[in-house]
Amino acid sequence: MSVYYPPIEQHETVLAIALRVVQNTHYARPEAPHADADAEYGQEQLALAARALVEAVDALPADRQPIGWVRQPCQAALMPLSGEPVEPCVIQGKHATHRTEAGQRWTDADSGLERIA
């Protein structure tokens, strides 16, 4: 396990927007006509930046992620064509193509009934 370094671009974006939110909430001028809108916009931007940082950390290899970081398991499953059991996706973190333990692949755009070899 190596030392964790956050993805630079996303980390700096979160810090910059967090400082803007602090400025808009603690140092807002009441006479400013758009103070409320600036504060609300900054909070939304902070939430989006935090999401981007989490996605960037999820995309890192496991040995470069922070200690204790747990990727969320995928909730998708391949529906059987007959009486077979449902086969869950084994990939963790954000991904576009799902995969079963047997190696069958599918995407969210698929109907879930066809198997992609």
C-alpha positions in Angstrom: 0.0 0.0 0.0 1.4 3.4 -1.0 0.7 6.8 0.3 -2.6 8.2 -1.0 -2.5 11.3 -3.2 -5.9 12.6 -4.3 -6.6 13.2 -8.0 -5.2 16.7 -8.3 -7.7 18.4 -10.5 -10.8 17.2 -8.7 -9.2 17.8 -5.3 -8.3 21.4 -6.1 -11.8 22.0 -7.5 -13.4 20.9 -4.3 -11.1 23.2 -2.3 -11.7 26.2 -4.5 -15.5 25.8 -4.4 -15.5 25.1 -0.7 -13.7 28.4 -0.1 -16.2 30.1 -2.3 -19.1 28.6 -0.3 -17.4 29.9 2.9 -17.0 33.3 1.4 -20.7 33.4 0.3 -22.0 32.2 3.6 -19.8 33.9 6.2 -18.8 37.1 4.4 -21.9 37.8 2.3 -23.0 41.4 2.1 -26.7 41.7 2.9 -27.2 44.5 0.4 -25.9 42.3 -2.5 -28.9 41.5 -4.7 -27.8 38.0 -5.6 -26.3 36.9 -2.3 -28.8 34.1 -1.7 -28.5 32.8 -5.3 -24.7 32.9 -5.0 -24.8 30.9 -1.8 -27.2 28.3 -3.2 -25.2 28.0 -6.5 -22.0 27.5 -4.6 -23.5 24.7 -2.5 -24.7 22.9 -5.6 -21.3 23.3 -7.2 -19.6 21.9 -4.1 -21.9 18.8 -4.2 -21.1 18.2 -7.9 -17.3 18.7 -7.3 -17.4 16.3 -4.3 -19.2 13.7 -6.5 -16.5 14.1 -9.2 -13.8 13.6 -6.6 -15.4 10.4 -5.4 -15.7 9.1 -8.9 -12.1 9.9 -9.6 -10.9 8.1 -6.5 -13.1 5.1 -7.3 -11.4 5.0 -10.7 -8.0 4.7 -9.1 -6.4 1.3 -8.7 -7.1 -0.2 -5.3 -3.5 0.2 -4.1 -3.7 4.0 -4.8 -7.0 4.6 -2.9 -7.1 5.8 0.7 -7.0 3.3 3.5 -10.5 2.1 4.3 -11.9 3.3 1.0 -14.6 0.8 -0.1 -16.0 0.8 -3.6 -19.7 0.3 -3.7 -20.8 -3.1 -5.2 -22.8 -2.9 -8.4 -26.5 -3.5 -8.0 -27.0 -4.8 -11.6 -27.7 -8.4 -12.3 -28.1 -10.5 -15.5 -31.6 -11.9 -15.7 -31.7 -15.5 -16.6 -33.3 -16.7 -19.9 -34.9 -19.7 -18.2 -35.0 -21.1 -14.6 -31.3 -20.3 -14.0 -30.5 -18.2 -11.0 -29.9 -14.4 -11.3 -26.2 -13.6 -11.9 -25.0 -10.4 -10.2 -22.4 -8.1 -11.6 -19.0 -8.7 -10.0 -17.4 -5.3 -10.9 -17.2 -2.7 -8.2 -17.1 1.1 -8.6 -18.4 3.0 -11.5 -18.5 1.2 -14.8 -20.4 1.0 -18.1 -20.1 -2.7 -18.9 -21.2 -5.2 -16.4 -19.7 -8.6 -16.0 -20.7 -11.8 -14.2 -18.4 -14.2 -12.5 -18.6 -16.5 -15.6 -17.4 -13.6 -17.8 -20.7 -12.8 -19.5 -21.0 -9.0 -20.3 -23.8 -6.5 -20.7 -24.5 -2.8 -20.6 -27.2 -0.7 -19.1 -28.5 0.0 -22.5 -29.2 -3.7 -23.1 -32.6 -5.1 -22.2 -31.1 -7.4 -19.6 -32.5 -10.5 -21.4 -29.7 -10.9 -24.0 -26.3 -12.0 -23.0 -23.3 -10.5 -24.6 -20.5 -13.0 -25.0 
